[in-house]
């Protein structure tokens, strides 16, 4: 792949990653506004158009009335409110289709015109398959809330979130890999610090684990309880931490335990990212300063957003920003763990 083709491909992948980022943010807004169960069917091909006209809207509303969320939770809402929550979920689904088109059509063009490196092609096919599966995973999640209990399963919600994060992270990794090739061509070959890179992967794993715990926080509404910081409702170790039997269920179904784990992981991530950022900077002060600074700033902003989201009981704007902050921190780590390292002689 020549430099011109590489720039075009990088631009295309950047657009795709930005759209996936927006998709994750919109998904957070859909969840926090209680919009996710407003569309009670799934039409992957024919569902591109929203209801048109009052009769069509009333029909969609009547369909919604047949399900437990309306009967048990939203029985007081009118058609105008229904239109809002419906359009939130509709926008989320349509954006998913648009992302698929924006990814697939250029991919086929680049493939046919042979503008892609051979090792990149299977990675892009993997991304396409993963994106196609994500639509099914989303409906699998929604179906869990169209039953007697009008709340989606926290297990399915977390799965849906993690597939989205995997798609985003893999896109960023492909972009950084292509950019690093151009960057490496302009400097002398740098030896790799295996210790620093291995530490980066450990930190990356801790951030992914924290995002998983965030999915369970969202799925169990754990952010709406014990809304004090640094204590949990005025105590360090809250009651009912292991109230559910068998004990393992507490880690996935007990909101108190899930919030305790999320807070604990926040402390672990703070320490690990801080140590890694310093080590990363020291490994090559000339080239790594900006990325190390980006890491620290992303970490501090994310922790501030997390505390604010908790203390103010998860307002939509803060909740969405906190979800986006996790992706920004993940991006910084992906950049740091994907570029060459140099060990200073000093």
C-alpha positions in Angstrom: 0.0 0.0 0.0 1.5 3.3 -1.0 1.3 6.4 1.2 -1.6 8.0 -0.7 -3.7 4.9 -0.5 -2.8 4.5 3.2 -4.0 8.1 3.9 -7.3 7.4 2.2 -7.8 4.1 4.0 -6.9 5.8 7.3 -9.4 8.6 6.7 -12.1 6.1 5.9 -11.4 4.1 9.1 -11.3 7.3 11.1 -14.8 8.2 9.9 -16.0 4.7 10.8 -14.5 4.8 14.2 -16.0 8.2 14.9 -19.4 6.9 13.9 -19.0 3.9 16.2 -18.0 6.3 19.0 -21.2 8.3 18.3 -23.2 5.0 18.2 -22.0 4.1 21.7 -22.8 7.6 23.0 -26.2 7.4 21.5 -26.8 4.0 22.9 -26.0 5.5 26.4 -28.6 8.2 25.8 -31.2 5.6 24.6 -30.7 3.7 27.8 -30.7 6.7 30.1 -33.9 8.1 28.6 -35.7 4.8 28.8 -36.1 4.6 25.0 -34.7 1.1 24.3 -37.9 -0.8 24.4 -40.1 1.6 22.4 -39.6 -0.3 19.1 -41.1 -3.7 19.8 -40.1 -5.4 16.5 -36.9 -5.8 14.5 -36.9 -5.3 10.7 -33.3 -5.2 9.6 -34.1 -4.4 6.0 -37.6 -2.8 6.0 -37.3 -0.9 9.3 -35.4 2.1 7.7 -38.5 4.3 7.6 -40.1 5.7 10.8 -43.9 5.9 11.1 -45.3 8.5 8.8 -48.5 10.3 9.6 -50.6 10.2 12.8 -52.3 6.9 11.9 -48.9 5.2 11.6 -47.7 6.7 14.8 -50.9 5.6 16.6 -50.4 2.1 15.3 -46.9 2.0 16.6 -48.1 3.3 20.0 -50.8 0.7 20.1 -48.2 -2.0 19.5 -46.1 -0.6 22.4 -49.1 -0.6 24.7 -49.3 -4.4 24.4 -46.0 -4.8 26.2 -45.1 -4.7 29.9 -43.0 -1.5 29.8 -46.1 0.5 28.9 -48.4 -1.4 31.2 -46.2 -1.3 34.3 -44.0 1.8 33.8 -45.1 4.2 31.1 -48.9 3.8 31.3 -49.2 7.5 31.9 -47.3 8.7 28.8 -49.1 10.2 25.7 -48.3 10.0 22.0 -45.9 12.9 22.1 -43.7 11.3 24.7 -43.9 8.0 22.9 -42.7 9.7 19.7 -39.6 11.0 21.5 -38.5 7.6 23.0 -39.3 5.9 19.7 -37.2 8.3 17.6 -34.3 7.9 20.1 -34.3 4.1 19.5 -35.0 4.6 15.8 -32.0 6.9 15.4 -29.8 4.3 17.2 -30.9 1.5 14.9 -30.6 3.7 11.7 -27.1 4.8 12.7 -26.1 1.2 12.9 -27.3 0.6 9.4 -25.5 3.7 8.1 -22.3 2.6 9.8 -22.6 -0.7 8.0 -23.0 1.0 4.6 -20.2 3.5 5.2 -17.9 0.6 6.1 -18.9 -2.1 3.6 -19.1 -0.1 0.3 -15.6 1.5 0.5 -14.2 -1.8 1.8 -15.4 -3.6 -1.3 -14.0 -0.8 -3.5 -10.6 -0.8 -1.8 -10.6 -4.6 -2.0 -11.4 -4.7 -5.8 -9.0 -1.9 -6.6 -6.3 -3.7 -4.5 -5.6 -0.6 -2.3 -5.4 -2.7 0.9 -2.4 -4.6 2.4 -3.0 -8.3 2.4 -2.7 -8.6 6.2 -5.3 -5.8 6.7 -8.0 -7.6 4.6 -8.9 -10.4 7.1 -9.0 -7.9 9.9 -11.5 -5.8 8.0 -13.6 -8.8 7.1 -13.6 -9.6 10.8 -14.9 -6.1 11.6 -17.7 -6.4 9.1 -18.8 -9.8 10.5 -18.6 -8.4 14.0 -20.7 -5.4 13.0 -23.3 -7.5 11.3 -23.6 -9.7 14.4 -23.9 -6.6 16.6 -27.4 -5.9 15.2 -28.5 -9.4 16.3 -27.0 -8.9 19.7 -28.9 -5.6 20.1 -32.2 -7.3 19.3 -31.3 -10.2 21.6 -30.8 -7.6 24.3 -34.1 -5.8 23.6 -36.1 -9.0 23.6 -35.1 -9.6 27.2 -37.1 -6.5 28.2 -40.2 -7.4 26.2 -41.3 -9.9 28.8 -43.0 -9.8 32.2 -40.1 -7.7 33.7 -39.7 -4.6 31.5 -36.0 -4.2 31.9 -33.3 -5.6 29.6 -30.9 -8.3 31.0 -27.7 -6.8 32.4 -25.9 -9.7 30.9 -27.2 -9.0 27.4 -26.7 -5.3 27.8 -23.1 -5.8 28.8 -22.6 -8.1 25.9 -24.0 -5.5 23.5 -21.8 -2.9 25.0 -18.6 -5.0 24.8 -19.2 -6.0 21.2 -19.5 -2.2 20.4 -16.3 -1.5 22.3 -14.5 -4.4 20.6 -15.5 -3.0 17.2 -14.3 0.5 18.2 -11.1 -0.7 19.7 -10.3 -2.9 16.7 -10.9 0.0 14.3 -8.6 2.2 16.4 -5.9 -0.5 16.4 -6.1 -0.8 12.7 -5.8 3.0 12.3 -2.9 3.2 14.7 -1.1 0.4 12.9 -1.4 2.1 9.5 -0.3 5.5 11.0 2.6 3.9 12.8 3.9 2.5 9.5 4.1 6.0 8.1 5.5 7.4 11.3 8.1 4.6 11.6 9.3 5.3 8.0 10.2 8.8 9.0 12.5 7.9 12.0 15.2 5.4 12.7 14.1 1.9 13.8 13.4 1.9 17.5 14.0 -1.0 19.8 10.9 -2.3 21.6 10.5 -2.2 25.4 8.8 -5.5 26.1 8.3 -4.6 29.8 6.6 -1.3 29.0 4.4 -2.8 26.3 3.4 -5.8 28.5 2.5 -3.3 31.2 0.4 -1.4 28.7 -1.6 -4.5 27.9 -2.2 -5.2 31.6 -3.5 -1.6 31.9 -5.6 -2.0 28.8 -7.1 -5.1 30.3 -8.0 -3.3 33.5 -9.8 -0.6 31.6 -11.7 -3.1 29.6 -12.7 -4.9 32.8 -13.9 -1.6 34.2 -16.0 -1.0 31.1 -17.5 -4.4 31.6 -18.4 -3.5 35.2 -19.9 -0.3 33.8 -22.2 -2.4 31.7 -23.4 -4.2 34.8 -23.7 -0.8 36.6 -26.0 0.3 33.8 -28.0 -2.9 33.6 -28.7 -3.1 37.3 -29.2 0.7 37.7 -26.5 0.6 40.4 -25.6 4.2 39.8 -28.9 5.4 41.4 -28.0 4.1 44.9 -25.4 5.0 47.5 -24.7 8.3 45.8 -21.9 9.7 48.0 -18.2 9.8 47.5 -15.7 8.6 48.6 -17.9 6.6 51.0 -20.8 4.5 49.9 -23.9 6.0 51.5 -21.7 7.2 54.4 -19.8 4.0 55.0 -16.7 2.4 53.4 -18.1 -1.2 53.3 -21.9 -1.1 52.6 -24.4 -3.6 54.0 -25.9 -6.2 51.7 -22.5 -6.6 49.8 -23.0 -10.3 49.6 -26.7 -10.6 50.3 -27.6 -12.9 47.3 -27.1 -16.6 47.3 -25.2 -18.3 45.7 -22.4 -15.8 46.3 -21.2 -15.5 42.7 -24.5 -13.9 41.7 -23.7 -10.8 43.7 -21.0 -9.8 41.2 -23.5 -9.7 38.4 -26.9 -9.1 40.0 -26.4 -7.3 43.3 -26.3 -3.5 42.6 -24.4 -2.8 45.9 -21.7 -5.3 45.0 -21.5 -4.1 41.4 -21.0 -0.5 42.5 -18.4 -1.5 45.1 -16.5 -3.4 42.4 -16.8 -0.5 39.9 -15.4 1.9 42.5 -12.6 -0.4 43.4 -11.7 -0.9 39.7 -11.6 2.9 39.3 -8.9 3.1 42.0 -7.0 0.2 40.3 -7.2 1.9 36.9 -6.1 5.2 38.3 -3.0 3.7 39.8 -2.1 1.5 36.8 -2.7 4.2 34.2 -0.7 6.8 36.2 2.3 4.4 36.6 2.1 3.3 32.9 1.9 6.9 31.7 5.0 7.9 33.6 6.9 4.8 32.4 5.7 5.3 28.8 6.9 8.9 28.9 10.3 7.9 30.3 10.7 5.3 27.6 11.0 7.9 24.9 10.6 11.5 26.3 10.9 13.1 22.9 8.2 11.2 21.1 5.9 10.1 23.9 5.2 13.2 25.9 2.0 14.2 24.1 0.5 10.7 24.3 1.5 10.4 28.0 -0.2 13.7 28.7 -3.2 12.6 26.8 -3.4 9.5 28.9 -3.3 11.5 32.2 -5.8 14.1 31.1 -8.2 11.4 29.8 -7.8 9.5 33.1 -8.5 12.6 35.2 -11.5 13.7 33.1 -13.0 10.2 33.2 -12.7 9.9 37.0 -14.2 13.4 37.4 -17.1 12.4 35.2 -17.6 9.1 37.0 -17.8 10.8 40.5 -20.1 13.5 39.2 -22.4 11.0 37.5 -22.7 9.1 40.7 -23.1 12.0 43.1 -25.8 13.7 40.8 -27.6 10.3 40.4 -26.9 9.7 36.7 -28.2 12.7 34.8 -28.4 11.9 31.1 -25.7 14.3 29.9 -23.2 13.2 32.6 -24.0 9.5 32.0 -23.4 9.8 28.3 -20.2 11.8 28.8 -18.9 9.2 31.3 -19.5 6.5 28.7 -17.7 8.5 26.1 -14.8 9.2 28.5 -14.2 5.5 28.8 -13.7 5.2 25.1 -11.4 8.2 25.1 -9.2 6.6 27.8 -9.3 3.4 25.9 -8.2 5.2 22.7 -5.3 6.8 24.5 -4.1 3.4 25.8 -4.5 1.8 22.3 -2.3 4.5 20.8 0.3 4.1 23.6 0.4 0.3 23.4 0.5 0.2 19.6 3.5 2.5 18.7 7.2 1.8 18.8 9.1 2.3 22.1 12.7 3.4 22.7 14.7 2.9 25.9 16.6 6.0 26.9 20.3 5.4 27.6 20.1 7.4 30.8 
